[in-house]
Amino acid sequence: MTTGGVLLLLFLLACGALAVATLVVAGRGGRGPAEPPRSHPVAPGTWPTPAR
């Protein structure tokens, strides 16, 4: 396999991993306890603040 083939394979594997990670995060609704928008609604006209 040539260098170009190896790079293409690595690129395709990275794209696949990114797609899976995106689906997992989207399915959970966020990355962690401070991230899910469904559990931390923001009032209209206010800035979101980090959970303390």
Sequence and secondary structure as in RCSB ss.txt:
>XXXX:A:sequence
MTTGGVLLLLFLLACGALAVATLVVAGRGGRGPAEPPRSHPVAPGTWPTPAR
>XXXX:A:secstr
  HHHHHHHHHHHHHHHHHHHHHHHHHHTSSSTT  TTTS   TTS      
